[in-house]
């Protein structure tokens, strides 16, 4: 089992979070050796300042948490976040467009964000919000994300009706090629659950409970 901290995006996306909370998040990420911090776009400059002498990456959510804003808005937010120091972009897929069968719009939305991120050398993770989708819709979303150039497909925002499940992670892993990775996020609060997600095919874990997860690991 790979060291869990090295594949965890230490996450703080609560609407009430302030600057001191983000500073604390960054300090924890350095202390525990997390792969990245994941923050709302307005906090990217602060995270960059806090992490400038570390190896911890910065991920910024885009179109969060609904994914229902215009593509142009997602592109603008992506450009801002990458310009200010984000290495990774976690964008929310247009769930409504997917559910009504407008695959072209879904793919154009992702492509536009991927193109904007690539200008800065950043990668894109596409958040599917699997709790709102059927298995068939998840497979389609994975295919569209891969064709659009996404580096990851991701289960959840953690702000909807449910989070990551082993079934959905395994389905996503089967639905993309080896060049696309899978991120499990939402409701992962302990080591056992994290290990189950990894066994199902997750390459990265998004969690606000990273310290609890790694605290269990350190005590072993």
C-alpha positions as CSV (number, residue, x, y, z in Angstrom):
1,X,0.0,0.0,0.0
2,X,1.5,3.3,-1.1
3,X,1.9,6.0,1.6
4,X,-1.5,7.6,1.7
5,X,-0.4,11.2,2.4
6,X,1.4,11.3,-1.0
7,X,-1.9,10.8,-2.9
8,X,-4.2,13.0,-0.8
9,X,-5.5,16.4,-1.9
10,X,-6.0,18.1,1.5
11,X,-9.2,19.9,0.9
12,X,-11.0,23.0,2.3
13,X,-14.0,24.2,0.3
14,X,-16.5,25.2,2.9
15,X,-18.2,28.6,2.1
16,X,-17.4,29.9,5.6
17,X,-13.7,29.2,5.3
18,X,-11.4,32.3,5.8
19,X,-7.8,33.1,5.2
20,X,-6.6,31.7,8.5
21,X,-8.3,28.4,7.7
22,X,-6.4,28.2,4.4
23,X,-3.1,29.1,6.0
24,X,-3.7,26.3,8.5
25,X,-4.6,23.9,5.6
26,X,-1.3,24.7,3.9
27,X,0.8,24.2,7.0
28,X,-0.9,20.9,7.6
29,X,-0.2,19.9,4.0
30,X,3.5,20.6,4.4
31,X,3.7,18.8,7.8
32,X,1.9,15.7,6.6
33,X,3.3,15.5,3.1
34,X,0.0,15.7,1.3
35,X,0.2,15.8,-2.5
36,X,-1.8,19.0,-2.8
37,X,-4.2,21.4,-1.2
38,X,-7.6,21.9,-2.9
39,X,-9.2,25.3,-2.4
40,X,-11.7,27.7,-3.9
41,X,-10.1,29.9,-6.6
42,X,-10.0,33.1,-4.5
43,X,-7.6,31.4,-2.1
44,X,-5.1,30.3,-4.8
45,X,-2.8,33.4,-4.3
46,X,-2.7,32.9,-0.6
47,X,-2.0,29.2,-1.0
48,X,0.8,30.0,-3.4
49,X,2.4,32.3,-0.9
50,X,2.1,29.8,1.9
51,X,3.5,26.9,-0.2
52,X,6.2,28.6,-2.2
53,X,9.1,26.8,-0.5
54,X,7.4,23.4,-0.5
55,X,6.6,20.5,-3.0
56,X,2.9,20.7,-2.2
57,X,0.8,21.4,-5.3
58,X,-2.3,23.7,-5.5
59,X,-5.6,22.5,-6.9
60,X,-8.5,24.9,-7.5
61,X,-12.1,24.0,-8.0
62,X,-13.9,25.6,-10.9
63,X,-17.6,26.1,-11.5
64,X,-18.0,24.7,-8.0
65,X,-20.2,23.1,-6.7
66,X,-23.0,23.0,-9.3
67,X,-21.1,23.0,-12.6
68,X,-24.1,24.9,-14.1
69,X,-22.4,28.2,-14.9
70,X,-21.5,29.2,-18.5
71,X,-18.5,27.7,-20.1
72,X,-17.0,31.2,-20.5
73,X,-17.3,31.7,-16.7
74,X,-15.4,28.4,-16.1
75,X,-12.7,29.4,-18.5
76,X,-12.3,32.8,-16.9
77,X,-12.1,31.2,-13.4
78,X,-9.6,28.6,-14.7
79,X,-7.4,31.3,-16.3
80,X,-7.4,33.3,-13.0
81,X,-6.6,30.3,-10.9
82,X,-3.8,29.1,-13.2
83,X,-2.3,32.6,-13.5
84,X,-2.2,32.9,-9.7
85,X,-0.4,29.5,-9.2
86,X,-2.8,26.6,-9.5
87,X,-1.2,23.4,-10.9
88,X,-4.4,21.4,-11.1
89,X,-8.0,22.4,-11.9
90,X,-11.0,20.4,-10.5
91,X,-13.9,21.5,-12.7
92,X,-17.5,20.4,-12.2
93,X,-19.1,18.9,-15.3
94,X,-22.3,20.3,-16.6
95,X,-24.5,17.7,-15.0
96,X,-27.7,19.0,-16.5
97,X,-26.4,19.0,-20.0
98,X,-25.2,15.4,-19.5
99,X,-28.5,14.2,-18.2
100,X,-30.4,15.7,-21.1
101,X,-28.1,14.0,-23.6
102,X,-26.3,17.1,-24.8
103,X,-22.9,15.3,-25.0
104,X,-21.5,17.9,-27.5
105,X,-22.1,20.7,-24.9
106,X,-20.5,18.6,-22.1
107,X,-17.5,17.9,-24.2
108,X,-17.1,21.5,-25.4
109,X,-17.3,22.7,-21.8
110,X,-14.5,20.4,-20.7
111,X,-12.4,21.1,-23.8
112,X,-12.5,24.8,-23.1
113,X,-11.3,24.4,-19.5
114,X,-8.6,21.9,-20.6
115,X,-7.4,24.3,-23.2
116,X,-7.2,27.2,-20.7
117,X,-5.4,25.1,-18.2
118,X,-2.9,23.7,-20.6
119,X,-1.8,27.3,-21.5
120,X,-0.3,27.4,-18.0
121,X,0.9,23.8,-17.9
122,X,-1.9,22.8,-15.5
123,X,-4.0,19.6,-15.7
124,X,-7.8,19.1,-15.3
125,X,-9.8,16.8,-13.2
126,X,-13.5,16.5,-14.2
127,X,-15.9,16.2,-11.3
128,X,-18.8,14.0,-12.4
129,X,-21.1,14.2,-9.3
130,X,-21.7,10.5,-9.5
131,X,-24.5,10.5,-6.9
132,X,-26.7,12.3,-9.4
133,X,-25.9,10.0,-12.3
134,X,-26.9,6.6,-13.6
135,X,-24.1,4.1,-14.4
136,X,-24.7,4.7,-18.1
137,X,-24.3,8.4,-17.5
138,X,-21.1,7.9,-15.6
139,X,-19.7,5.8,-18.4
140,X,-20.6,8.6,-20.9
141,X,-19.2,11.3,-18.7
142,X,-15.9,9.4,-18.4
143,X,-15.7,8.9,-22.2
144,X,-16.4,12.6,-22.8
145,X,-13.8,13.7,-20.2
146,X,-11.2,11.4,-21.7
147,X,-11.9,12.6,-25.3
148,X,-11.7,16.2,-24.1
149,X,-8.2,15.8,-22.7
150,X,-8.9,15.5,-19.0
151,X,-6.1,14.0,-16.8
152,X,-8.5,12.7,-14.2
153,X,-12.2,11.9,-13.6
154,X,-13.4,12.6,-10.1
155,X,-16.4,11.3,-8.3
156,X,-17.9,14.1,-6.3
157,X,-17.9,17.6,-5.0
158,X,-18.9,16.5,-1.5
159,X,-21.7,19.1,-1.6
160,X,-24.4,17.1,-3.2
161,X,-26.5,14.1,-2.1
162,X,-23.6,11.7,-1.7
163,X,-19.9,11.2,-2.1
164,X,-17.5,8.5,-3.4
165,X,-18.5,4.9,-3.5
166,X,-16.5,1.8,-4.3
167,X,-18.9,0.9,-7.1
168,X,-18.6,4.3,-8.8
169,X,-14.8,4.4,-8.5
170,X,-14.5,0.9,-10.0
171,X,-16.9,1.8,-12.8
172,X,-14.9,5.0,-13.6
173,X,-11.7,3.0,-13.6
174,X,-13.1,0.6,-16.2
175,X,-14.6,3.5,-18.3
176,X,-11.3,5.3,-19.0
177,X,-8.0,4.2,-20.5
178,X,-4.8,3.9,-18.6
179,X,-3.8,7.5,-19.4
180,X,-6.6,8.9,-17.3
181,X,-6.6,8.7,-13.6
182,X,-9.4,8.5,-11.0
183,X,-9.9,10.7,-8.0
184,X,-12.2,9.6,-5.2
185,X,-13.7,12.4,-3.1
186,X,-16.6,13.1,-0.8
187,X,-17.2,11.3,2.5
188,X,-13.8,9.7,2.8
189,X,-13.0,10.2,6.5
190,X,-10.9,7.2,7.6
191,X,-8.0,5.0,6.5
192,X,-10.3,2.0,5.8
193,X,-12.5,3.9,3.4
194,X,-9.5,5.4,1.6
195,X,-7.9,2.0,1.1
196,X,-11.1,0.7,-0.3
197,X,-11.2,3.5,-2.8
198,X,-7.6,2.8,-3.8
199,X,-8.3,-0.9,-4.2
200,X,-11.2,0.0,-6.5
201,X,-9.0,2.0,-8.7
202,X,-8.5,5.5,-7.2
203,X,-5.2,7.1,-7.9
204,X,-5.9,10.2,-5.8
205,X,-8.0,10.8,-2.7
206,X,-9.7,14.2,-2.0
207,X,-10.5,14.6,1.7
208,X,-10.9,17.2,4.3
209,X,-10.1,14.5,6.8
210,X,-6.6,13.8,5.6
211,X,-5.1,14.3,9.0
212,X,-7.4,11.7,10.6
213,X,-6.7,9.3,7.7
214,X,-2.9,9.7,8.0
215,X,-3.1,9.8,11.8
216,X,-4.4,6.3,11.7
217,X,-1.6,5.4,9.3
218,X,1.1,6.9,11.5
219,X,-0.2,4.9,14.5
220,X,0.1,1.6,12.7
